[in-house]
Amino acid sequence: MSWLKTMYNIFKDTTCIVGVGNYYRCDDAVGLYIVDALAATVQQPHIVIFNVEDIIESYCFAIAESNCKNVLIIDAIEADAEEGTVVFGRLSDFVETGLDVSTHKLALRMSCKILEASGKDVYMLGIVIKQNDFGKGLSPIIHSKVDSIVSMVQSSIMSNQKECVYEH
């Protein structure tokens, strides 16, 4: 199954979208920019959006206690791939295979264990970044990818929207 199909299926159920990052570390903030854009445009009762910055562990128990079946974490990753490359999968698979490439490894590992123990299916949408230095704003290459990623996630969410039918 393609990762877009998997993402589509995730949004059939209640889902918590979590943006992780740091606004003061250049491209590390890509997950935050994406969830900020989604929060401004996605108004679906089965989608909950959190901007947790770089302290996901502070929100972990609130997410674990929520009625969301799925958790989608959007974060910057450092990998040997072209900047702007998108990776997607179960977060536990990244950890188990040694592809623990998030810029927030330890906090994500701990949060994943807590969320999975509470019955959540935890996924990660990672974006390979160019720079993780101190500074504000995304690099041009990463900034150019944000809109397409936001559109892709919005499309997956909206394709699951139920049609309202009025019967008289």
C-alpha positions in Angstrom: 0.0 0.0 0.0 1.4 3.4 -0.9 2.1 5.9 1.9 -0.5 8.3 0.5 -3.2 5.6 0.7 -2.1 4.8 4.3 -2.4 8.5 5.2 -5.8 8.6 3.6 -6.8 5.6 5.8 -5.4 7.3 8.9 -7.8 10.3 8.4 -10.8 8.0 8.2 -10.6 7.8 12.0 -10.2 10.4 14.7 -6.6 11.7 14.3 -4.3 14.0 16.3 -1.8 15.8 14.1 1.2 16.9 16.1 3.8 19.4 14.9 7.2 19.2 16.5 10.1 21.6 16.1 11.8 24.8 17.2 11.1 28.2 15.5 14.6 29.3 16.4 16.5 26.5 14.6 15.8 27.3 11.0 14.4 24.3 9.1 13.8 22.4 12.4 10.5 24.4 12.5 9.1 22.8 9.3 6.6 20.6 11.3 5.4 23.7 13.2 4.8 25.7 10.0 2.8 22.8 8.5 0.5 22.4 11.5 0.1 26.1 11.8 -1.2 26.2 8.2 -3.4 23.1 8.8 -4.9 24.6 11.9 -5.9 27.7 9.9 -7.6 25.7 7.2 -8.8 22.3 8.6 -12.0 22.5 10.6 -13.0 18.8 10.9 -14.4 17.4 14.2 -12.4 14.2 13.9 -9.0 16.1 13.5 -7.2 17.6 16.4 -4.1 19.7 15.8 -1.3 20.4 18.3 1.7 22.6 17.9 4.0 21.2 20.6 7.2 23.0 19.5 10.1 20.9 20.9 8.3 19.6 24.1 6.1 16.8 22.8 6.6 15.1 26.2 4.6 17.8 27.9 1.6 17.0 25.6 2.0 13.3 25.5 -0.5 12.3 28.2 -3.2 14.7 27.0 -2.9 13.1 23.6 -2.8 9.6 25.1 -6.0 10.4 27.0 -7.8 11.9 24.0 -10.3 9.9 21.9 -8.0 10.0 18.8 -7.2 6.6 17.4 -4.3 7.8 15.3 -1.4 10.2 16.0 0.5 11.8 13.1 3.7 13.5 14.1 5.1 16.0 11.6 8.8 16.7 12.2 12.1 17.7 10.7 14.5 14.8 10.1 18.2 14.6 9.3 19.0 11.9 6.8 21.3 11.1 3.8 18.7 12.3 1.3 17.8 15.3 -0.7 16.5 18.3 1.3 12.7 18.4 1.2 12.4 14.6 0.8 9.3 13.3 2.7 9.4 10.1 4.6 6.3 8.5 6.2 5.6 5.4 8.3 4.9 4.1 11.7 7.1 5.9 14.2 8.0 2.6 15.9 9.3 1.2 12.6 11.7 4.1 12.3 13.0 3.5 15.8 13.2 -0.3 15.4 15.1 -0.2 12.1 17.6 2.3 13.3 16.2 5.0 11.1 15.5 7.1 14.2 16.3 10.3 12.2 14.1 12.9 13.9 15.8 16.0 15.3 13.9 15.2 18.6 14.8 11.5 18.9 14.7 10.8 22.7 11.4 12.7 23.3 9.7 11.0 20.3 10.9 7.6 21.4 9.5 8.0 24.9 6.3 9.6 23.6 5.8 6.8 21.1 5.9 4.2 23.8 3.4 6.1 25.9 1.0 6.7 23.0 1.2 3.1 21.8 0.6 1.8 25.4 -2.6 3.8 25.4 -3.8 2.1 22.2 -2.8 4.8 19.6 -1.4 4.1 16.2 1.5 6.5 15.9 2.8 7.6 12.5 5.6 10.1 11.5 5.7 12.4 8.5 9.3 13.6 8.3 10.8 16.2 6.1 14.6 16.0 5.4 16.0 19.4 6.3 18.9 21.5 5.0 19.9 23.4 8.1 19.3 23.0 11.9 21.4 26.0 13.0 20.2 28.8 15.2 18.1 31.3 13.2 14.6 32.1 12.3 12.7 31.1 9.2 12.9 28.1 6.8 15.5 27.8 4.1 14.1 28.5 0.6 14.1 24.8 -0.4 12.2 23.7 2.7 9.9 26.7 2.5 8.9 25.7 -1.0 7.9 22.2 0.1 5.6 23.4 2.9 2.7 24.3 0.7 2.7 21.0 -1.2 2.9 19.0 2.0 0.0 21.0 3.5 -2.0 20.5 0.4 -1.3 16.8 0.4 -2.4 16.4 4.1 -5.5 18.6 3.5 -6.5 16.5 0.5 -6.2 13.3 2.5 -8.3 14.8 5.3 -10.9 16.3 2.9 -11.2 13.1 0.9 -12.6 11.4 4.0 -15.2 14.1 4.6 -18.6 12.7 4.7 -21.2 14.3 2.5 -24.2 15.8 4.3 -27.4 14.6 2.7 -30.6 16.4 3.6 -33.7 14.2 3.4 -37.1 15.6 3.6 
